[in-house]
Amino acid sequence: MVGSMNRPIVIHNVLPRNEIDALYPYFDRKAPAINCLATWTYNNASYGKGDPISWQHPLRTDLIFEKCATTVKLKMMKHLRRPLKLCKIHVNGQTAGQNTVFHRDFQEDDVWTFIYFNQHYWNIEWGGEFVAQSPDGVYHYTPYMPNTGAFIPSNWEHKGHPPNDLIGNDIRTTIAFSFCDPKIHAQIISQTTRKWY
C-alpha cells in the first residue's frame, strides 16, 4: 500500500481451518475445552470513561493466539508493504444491547489494529458491525462475517456495535491484534498493562 489509508482494509478467509479450529474452544461457551479454561469476565472500565459493560477473555497469551497473530501479520504486511511487530492482543465479547464507546487503541502513528471476527457462524441480521471513523470524518462499517477482519490505524476512532435482540442468548466475539513498526515497539508496549511481546 502506498500512501496513507483512507478506509479500513477488509480481508476475507483470514485464518486457515486448522487455526480456526484451534481457537474455537476458547470461545465455545456451550462446551469449552477443559485445557483452555474458556472463561469470560465482566468489564466496565476498558477505557476509563465509565464505558458500558462488555466481556473480556483472559487467555490471549496462549500460543494459538500468537500463531494466529503471525498469520494476520503476514496478510497485513502484504497491504502495508512494511515490517510489523505484535504489540497487543485484546479479546472482546458483547451480548445484545452492550454498547461500547468510540475509542483509539493507541495515539501514535505506525500502529495498526486488526479486528478479527472469530465466530464460526453469524447471521448478518444479528448486527455486530465494526465501525471506524477515518480522519476525514467518514464512518466506515464492516459487517461481521466469520473468518473475516478489518484493519485500521490504531489512532482512528472505532468501536464494535453489539448484536441486536435477534441473537438471543449468544455473544459477538472479536480478537483485536495490534501491530506496530518494530522501531517503536518498546515505546508502544511500555503503554500496555501486560507485557507479553
C-alpha positions as CSV (number, residue, x, y, z in Angstrom):
1,M,0.0,0.0,0.0
2,V,1.4,3.3,-1.0
3,G,0.3,6.5,0.9
4,S,-2.0,6.7,3.9
5,M,-5.1,4.7,4.5
6,N,-8.5,6.4,3.9
7,R,-10.7,3.4,4.8
8,P,-10.4,0.1,6.6
9,I,-8.8,-2.8,4.7
10,V,-11.1,-5.8,4.8
11,I,-9.6,-9.3,4.5
12,H,-11.7,-12.4,3.9
13,N,-10.6,-16.0,4.7
14,V,-8.1,-14.7,7.3
15,L,-7.1,-17.9,9.1
16,P,-6.6,-21.5,7.7
17,R,-9.0,-24.1,9.0
18,N,-6.5,-25.6,11.5
19,E,-6.1,-22.3,13.3
20,I,-9.8,-21.6,13.3
21,D,-10.4,-25.0,14.9
22,A,-7.7,-24.5,17.5
23,L,-9.1,-21.1,18.5
24,Y,-12.7,-22.3,18.8
25,P,-12.5,-24.0,22.2
26,Y,-11.6,-20.6,23.7
27,F,-14.9,-19.2,22.5
28,D,-17.3,-22.1,22.8
29,R,-19.4,-21.1,25.8
30,K,-21.6,-24.2,25.5
31,A,-18.8,-26.8,25.7
32,P,-15.5,-25.2,26.4
33,A,-12.4,-27.4,26.4
34,I,-11.0,-28.1,29.8
35,N,-7.4,-27.3,28.8
36,C,-8.3,-23.7,27.7
37,L,-10.5,-22.7,30.7
38,A,-12.6,-20.6,28.3
39,T,-13.9,-18.1,30.9
40,W,-15.1,-14.6,30.2
41,T,-15.0,-11.7,32.7
42,Y,-17.3,-8.8,33.0
43,N,-15.6,-5.5,32.4
44,N,-16.7,-1.9,32.5
45,A,-13.6,0.1,32.7
46,S,-11.7,-0.7,29.5
47,Y,-11.0,2.9,28.6
48,G,-11.6,4.6,31.9
49,K,-14.6,6.6,30.8
50,G,-17.2,4.6,32.6
51,D,-17.9,2.6,29.4
52,P,-20.9,0.3,29.3
53,I,-20.1,-3.2,30.4
54,S,-18.6,-5.7,28.0
55,W,-16.9,-9.1,28.3
56,Q,-13.1,-9.8,28.1
57,H,-11.2,-13.1,27.8
58,P,-8.1,-13.5,29.8
59,L,-6.2,-16.2,27.9
60,R,-5.0,-14.3,24.9
61,T,-1.3,-15.1,25.8
62,D,-1.7,-18.8,24.8
63,L,0.4,-19.8,21.8
64,I,-2.5,-20.3,19.5
65,F,-3.2,-16.6,19.7
66,E,0.4,-15.8,18.7
67,K,0.2,-18.3,15.9
68,C,-3.0,-16.6,14.6
69,A,-1.3,-13.2,15.1
70,T,1.5,-14.3,12.8
71,T,-1.0,-15.3,10.1
72,V,-2.7,-11.9,10.4
73,K,0.5,-10.0,10.4
74,L,1.7,-11.6,7.1
75,K,-1.6,-10.7,5.5
76,M,-1.4,-7.1,6.7
77,M,2.2,-6.8,5.6
78,K,1.1,-7.6,2.0
79,H,-1.1,-4.5,2.1
80,L,1.2,-2.2,4.1
81,R,4.4,-3.3,2.5
82,R,6.4,-2.8,5.7
83,P,7.6,-4.9,8.7
84,L,5.3,-5.2,11.7
85,K,5.7,-6.4,15.2
86,L,2.9,-7.7,17.5
87,C,2.3,-5.3,20.5
88,K,-1.1,-6.3,21.9
89,I,-3.9,-8.8,21.7
90,H,-7.4,-7.9,23.1
91,V,-10.3,-10.3,23.1
92,N,-13.8,-8.8,23.5
93,G,-17.3,-10.1,23.7
94,Q,-20.7,-8.3,23.6
95,T,-24.2,-9.6,24.2
96,A,-27.4,-7.9,22.9
97,G,-27.5,-4.3,23.9
98,Q,-24.0,-4.0,25.3
99,N,-22.9,-0.8,23.5
100,T,-19.3,0.4,23.7
101,V,-17.9,3.8,23.1
102,F,-15.7,5.1,20.3
103,H,-12.0,4.9,21.3
104,R,-8.5,4.8,20.0
105,D,-6.2,1.8,20.8
106,F,-3.0,3.9,20.6
107,Q,-2.4,7.6,19.8
108,E,0.8,7.1,17.8
109,D,1.2,6.7,14.1
110,D,2.7,3.5,12.7
111,V,0.4,1.3,14.9
112,W,-2.5,-0.7,13.3
113,T,-5.3,-2.8,14.8
114,F,-6.8,-5.8,13.0
115,I,-10.3,-6.8,14.2
116,Y,-10.9,-10.5,13.6
117,F,-14.5,-11.8,13.5
118,N,-14.0,-15.2,15.0
119,Q,-17.4,-16.8,15.4
120,H,-18.0,-20.0,13.4
121,Y,-21.5,-18.9,12.5
122,W,-23.1,-15.5,12.3
123,N,-26.4,-14.4,10.9
124,I,-25.9,-11.0,9.3
125,E,-29.3,-10.0,10.7
126,W,-27.8,-10.1,14.2
127,G,-25.8,-6.8,13.5
128,G,-22.5,-6.5,15.3
129,E,-20.8,-4.3,12.7
130,F,-17.3,-2.9,13.2
131,V,-17.3,0.9,12.6
132,A,-14.3,3.1,12.2
133,Q,-14.0,6.9,11.6
134,S,-11.3,7.9,9.2
135,P,-9.5,11.3,9.7
136,D,-11.7,12.9,7.1
137,G,-14.8,12.3,9.3
138,V,-16.3,9.5,7.3
139,Y,-17.7,6.5,9.1
140,H,-16.9,3.1,7.6
141,Y,-19.0,0.0,8.5
142,T,-17.7,-3.6,8.1
143,P,-20.3,-6.3,8.6
144,Y,-19.5,-9.1,11.0
145,M,-18.7,-12.2,8.8
146,P,-16.9,-15.3,10.2
147,N,-13.2,-15.6,9.4
148,T,-13.1,-12.0,8.1
149,G,-11.4,-9.0,9.6
150,A,-10.7,-5.4,9.0
151,F,-7.6,-3.3,9.9
152,I,-7.2,0.4,10.6
153,P,-4.5,2.7,12.0
154,S,-4.9,2.3,15.8
155,N,-5.3,6.0,16.3
156,W,-8.6,6.1,14.4
157,E,-11.8,6.2,16.4
158,H,-13.6,2.9,16.3
159,K,-16.0,0.5,18.1
160,G,-17.8,-2.7,17.7
161,H,-21.6,-2.5,17.5
162,P,-23.3,-5.0,19.8
163,P,-25.5,-7.7,18.4
164,N,-29.2,-6.9,18.4
165,D,-32.0,-8.9,20.2
166,L,-32.3,-11.4,17.3
167,I,-29.1,-13.1,18.6
168,G,-30.9,-14.5,21.6
169,N,-28.6,-15.8,24.3
170,D,-25.4,-15.7,22.2
171,I,-22.4,-13.4,22.1
172,R,-20.4,-11.4,19.5
173,T,-16.7,-12.0,19.9
174,T,-13.7,-10.5,18.3
175,I,-9.9,-10.6,18.6
176,A,-8.1,-7.4,18.2
177,F,-4.5,-7.8,17.1
178,S,-2.4,-4.6,17.3
179,F,0.9,-4.3,15.4
180,C,3.5,-1.6,15.2
181,D,6.6,-0.6,13.3
182,P,9.4,-2.5,15.0
183,K,11.3,0.7,15.6
184,I,8.7,2.0,18.1
185,H,7.8,-1.4,19.6
186,A,9.4,-0.8,23.0
187,Q,7.7,2.6,23.3
188,I,4.3,1.1,22.4
189,I,4.4,-1.9,24.8
190,S,5.5,0.4,27.6
191,Q,1.9,1.7,27.5
192,T,0.2,-1.6,28.0
193,T,-0.6,-3.0,31.4
194,R,0.5,-6.6,30.4
195,K,3.7,-7.2,28.6
196,W,3.9,-10.4,26.5
197,Y,5.9,-9.5,23.4
